Amino acid sequence: MMKQPFEKILIANRGEIACRIIRTARALGIRTVAVYSDADRNAQHVAEADEAVHIGPSSPSGSYLRGDVIIRAALGTGAVAIHPGYGFLSENAAFVDAVEAAGLVFIGPSADAIRAMGLKDAAKTLMQQAGVPVVPGYLGDNQDPVFLADQARDIGFPVLIKARAGGGGKGMRKVDRAEDFAQALQAAQREARSAFGDDQVLVEKFISAPRHIEVQVFGDSHGTVLHLFERDCSLQRRHQKVMEEAPAPGMTPEVRSAMTEAAVKAARAIGYCGAGTIEFIVDGSGPLRPDGFWFMEMNTRLQVEHPVTEAIVGVDLVEWQLRVAAGEPLPCRQEDLAIDGHAFEARLYAEDPFNDFLPATGILHHLSFDEAARNDTGVRSGDAISPFYDPMIAKIITHAALREDALASLRKALAGTHVAGATTNAGFLAALAAHDGFGKGAFDTGLIDRDLPELVHRAAPGEVHLAFAAMVALDIRPLTQCSSHRGWRLWGEAKSDIRLLAGSDCLERTVIYEPDGSITLRGGECPLTLCDLVEEGATRSARIGPTGRRLQAHVIRTELKDGILVSVLCNGMTHDFIMPDASLGSAGQQENSSAVLAPMTGIVIQLSVSAGDSVRQGDSLGIMEAMKMETSFCAPRDGVIASVACAVGSAVEGGSLLVALVEAAG
């Protein structure tokens, strides 16, 4: 039996990754300490840890980014090591120094390694010296806008402006034309300054039809560095990864050898110890080539997408992190590692694909998954999606011997994922998993942008969804499960009228109770009859149509302050309906084109107008930020600003009034 690496560790993170670390620590007999902010007082990671310490207010700057408070929590609870997870302080070299100065172990790389790779310009210079291929570009300190514009012209458009600090797509802009460079530079610098406190950028050649392929590396304190093969992370939106897989489609032994050798060389160049990822940008315009990839950056931490590597290699990377941090050697040699099958990961977010993917806060009235998949999550039914943090709900991971089988399993898992009460990207993920080009392995980082309209196609709820919703909202039970039915009788026609809200649509239907126990839904294009009703917990089923095909639905009912929420998952699609409280009157709301409402919950970071200003339809009135993402709010029509209901720095709720317009005087 292998020895226990540590007796107790503190996890300096929250959500899904904190729960992931707790799971492995518990399996190894290691006690865990969670930390939490005001917003996370009742969070899942707090409930699962052995102990929990409150560290401050909801804002990350007052809690999860307070290294001094976190270190005091570790010392006060007797933890001997700190695991940073990813994000927050995971790549903060000063925090590593402070942890070690306090006599604690940092479960991750050294501060020197983090500093060496923390700034993209310095990292690329270091990689050039180590013989690792890098993308042509300007990596210097001169940040004069005119000078950078000249450098961009010399490199040749299109170019990519990138923040030298941080990651996650923040502070990054693609520029196709010289005349767009100045505006893109300002936006990238502003975003970088907000996200990382550093607005310095680099400019590099944008590779056409690029793919994003990364290599998982691992080093120990005994001088060994291994790779655990590659992952393809090319499915991205706004430079944020959406879906990942391993191994990369189209990878050949020759290219894999060249790429993994370069990755190991990069890690050895900085004496790397711990889990890390070397990211490469790859020419995807044709077959992969040994000379067609270039170093992009190194993430000196565990990656969000690490489960796909665990699936194909059969290891627990968090356990490796714990053992290596405790001074143990890596448990195997390079020749002991092999690829077994194929794996996918899809990131389920609380965000609105039909509103430019803005974060969607709210209550998860219900959350359930396909149990055949690995579902890594840090939230439960009843939890709130907070505006203060990344809105990830879960990572859905599947694995099979063949790529097509793993992808089929992913489609099934997405179809079986039920989220009620919060807007999510589940439908978008399902469309992406069903995309023909992706299915064939023929894609690059531009796939989502090119095909976005078909990927975010809004499907109206069908009559089947409405029928199941009406059954549950009206508490219609199968005859075999109840002695009487509301409205059932042997003569005449028994019926109930129902009004259901689906987003901004008000749907009115009539439910006819048939003498044989069937129900008929009328009011749509064609009547729909459901026969042979069966209820098993939250699962409802019925036979429909002339063939008597049986359809099954997962239906959740929740009492709200102003009505009843009924969420129906059927045929792989979820639709939420609200049956409003009749005492509240009409549920319809008239759109007021004179009011500019906040498109999301967040902070106003820029205002471009004042009362009395004239504006034209589409003019930007200001910019909001939530979770490090910016969005503009614009004038819905021509007019004059009557009043401004917010100020720069204001925290506003989604849907609240920002600006009021009046018509211009004739």
Order of alpha helices (4+ residues) and beta strands (2+ residues): beta-alpha-beta-alpha-beta-alpha-beta-alpha-beta-alpha-alpha-beta-alpha-beta-beta-alpha-beta-beta-beta-beta-alpha-beta-beta-alpha-alpha-beta-beta-beta-beta-beta-beta-beta-beta-alpha-beta-alpha-alpha-alpha-alpha-alpha-beta-beta-beta-beta-beta-beta-beta-beta-beta-beta-beta-beta-beta-beta-beta-beta
